[in-house]
Amino acid sequence: MGGAYAGWRGHVIVCGLHGVGLRIVELLNASGVPAVVIDDHPDLRLARNLIGWGIPHIAGSSRSPETLAEAGLAGAGAVICAQEDDLRTLETALLTRELRADVRVVVQLSNPAVGRALSRIAVSVLDVAGLSAPSIVEACLRTGVQEIRLAAERFAAARTVAPSSATLRELYGALAPIAVRPGDGGDVVLCPGRDHRVAAGDGVTLIGTPDELRVAGVTGPHQPQRAVGTRSSRRSPSGPGSRPSRPVRAVAYLRHLVVSLLNAVDRRLVIALFALFAVVIGSTMILRLAYRLGGQHIPLLDAAYFTVETVTTVGYGDFSFRNQSPWLMGGAILLMLLGALFVAVFFAMLTNMLVSRRIEESLGRRRITGLRGHVLVIGLGAVGMQAASRLVAAGSDVVVVEKNDGNRHLSQARALGVPVVIADATLPETLESVSLASASAVAVLTSDDLANLETGLAVRDQLGARWEHTPVVLRMFDPQLARSVRHNFGFRNVRSTAALAAPWFVGAALGLDILNTFYVGDEPLLVARLKVTRGGGLDGLAMRDLDARTRILAISRTFGQGYLEHPPRRGTRLRAGDEAYLIGPYEELLAVLRRDRPTPGLRPPRSPDSSVASSE
């Protein structure tokens, strides 16, 4: 079988243009890597981008051998399956592996069981939600620390503030500086040298082992500040690590419980309870003054006991109205009738309130009361569910707002003990019902950019003066829109899930193993592992000859079991077989990869008739 691109070599076939697919193609094009797109549901708006980039688009099914052959599977370097449907992705991956066993196959899958099965047949499985959630969680919790594993060792990227004007070497010794963010709002400096001079108040991001960070006096891993009264570990406002005394926490918990119950109580229940207490108190006083036993007035406690015994119709036989005056016996009859009535009404209303609350919880229509310091997650898609799970695992209280009552993740969220409110988060009433005013952070993570922007603006309006101090994380698909929203509307934490996840797919397709992603200001940085090719451009290269915006954090040497050189010196040279752990912007890391392993084949010139279905 042949095709329009059967003669191509070393190109990447991208199956699926929606979601992260378009960003993958954009990165491939920007990096000069030839690509062919297969999409059986073409979107004209997305197809226009392909035409502008000069990338061919085949409007066919990737589950067809003929379509894959037409896209040049025989000479392709990799196939990326970025369809949003797991079943189509599975079919494409299995067919690709059957047709060509040696090609790299990278797939997007959210089902972990299917992903594990594909991994056994040498298919790289990535989950967009899982890749982007850590950055969202870190922005919500403001820990300033993100864990990174290099080989078998634990490292951390930590943000701190320069205490004085000095060089990075003077302040932090041998710690690897990753970025410097000037305190005056200037441009972020990526991968600066240790002799780079910083001013007091500049933000500095460094990478090292936990012990190295601790010795250098850099803020180590800590839990976010938590409010007293939540269900997990509490922290007082006095600072991280401090805990209020047990009595203070008990009183705070009781206060929040009382407030929650008062907010939940129906007004009619309060009236019934008030009437019951009025009857009990009035009857107790009458019995204390009028009831005689053996010629003596009974004590107040006995009067209260006799009243409750009569109202609840228990009748132990301790007291009796048989020998009392007629008016007191008549009052006893009235007390029995009123008491039975008010007790029945009270318990009926209490049962109704409890059942109604349970139904509201099941339908997601309750109010969140008595909770402080929680993280509000809006949107329970794959990304929202991943973020909520990681926040719960980190010990945070989470409240979810979801508009669709048929969302497939509802049972999973409730199994985690996360309250879910089914409502429109753009409405002020909804934000008030989930205690936005006392939330520690908000993550707006629906799959619609416009809905996210509208919700984010509504959150900003409701926060008022707390806007500057409460992290609001906004999910945006389009990276350009994300930048515009950040600069024009003042959102500091705008995350494009496509921009975060796409480098992982491209890296896996080209042989670059991405390990971690995190933000420094507006710039996403990637940590990657690269095995040095014998005779390649990195074989024998010294550290000082690398690009200024790329840093090698550590080198795993081929000799010596478990030997990890950290940090490598400027004169250290790479050797074939070494595993280098790099950090930098995606474009720079890909340039290092291409320097080590030049991509075989160039995109051939396209004839006018070779754009098969690209504009259809």
Secondary structure, 3 states (H helix, E strand, C coil): CCCCCCCCCCCEEEECCCCHHHHHHHHHHHCCCCEEEECCCCCHHHHHHHHHHCCCEECCCCCCHHHHHHCCHHHCCEEEECCCCHHHHHHHHHHHHHHCCCCEEEEECCCHHHHHHHHCCCCEEECHHHHHHHHHHHHHHCCCEEEEEECCEEEEEEEEECCCCEEHHHHHCCCEEEEEECCCCCCCEECCCCCCEECCCCEEEEEECHHHHHHCCCCCCCCCCCCCCCCCCCCCCCCCCCCCCHHHHHHHHHHHHHHHHHHHCCHHHHHHHHHHHHHHHHHHHHHHHHCEECCEECCHHHHHHHHHHHHCCCCCCCCCCCCCCHHHHHHHHHHHHHHHHHHHHHHHHHHHHHHHHHHHHHHCCCCCCCCCCCEEEECCCHHHHHHHHHHHHCCCCEEEEECCCCCCCHHHHHHCCCCEEECCCCCHHHHHHCCHHHCCEEEECCCCHHHHHHHHHHHHHHHHHHHHCCCEEEECCCHHHHHHHHHHHCCCEEECHHHHHHHHHHHHHHCCEEEEEEEECCEEEEEEEEECCCCCCCCCCEHHHCCCCCEEEEEECCCCCCCEECCCCCCCECCCCCEEEEEECHHHHHHHHHHHCCCCCCCCCCCHHHCCCCCC
